[in-house]
C-alpha cells in the first residue's frame, strides 16, 4: 500500500502530538501519586521481586491511592497505541527521507519501524502483570515476568525515540530542500 508523503507526514504529526499529550497527562498524574504516597506507577518498572512490591502496596492501601495507581495503569493502555503509531510512522518518515526504496537500509528501517508496535504489546503485558499483583498480591514469578516485559519494552521505546529523531531530521532536511532555489544547469 502506498501513501502520499503529505498524508504520511500529517498522520505522523497527529499521532506524535496525541502521544505527547497523553504522556504529559500520565506524567502529571503519576507525579501527583508519587507526591501523595511516595511511589508512582513508573516505579513499578524497576521492581523484579515480590518483596519489592510490598512497601508500595502498603503505601497505596489507603483509599484513593490504589485507585489512582489503577487509573494510571489504565490510562497507559490509551498511551500504548498512540506511541506505537507515532514511533511506527516516525520510522516510515525517516525511511522515506533517508533511504532508497528496495535497498538494504530501506528494509532495515521498515523492520525497525515495527519494533515500537511490539513494545506496546510488551507494555500491555507488563501492565497486566502489575495490575494483577496490585489486586491479588505480588509473587516472585509474576514480578519477574513484569520486570522482563518492562526491560524489553524499554529497548523498544528507545528504538522508537531514535526513529522519532530520524523523522524530525528527515522533515527538517525536506523543508531545507524545499526552500533551496533550484540549481541552474550549465
Order of alpha helices (4+ residues) and beta strands (2+ residues): alpha-alpha-alpha-alpha-alpha
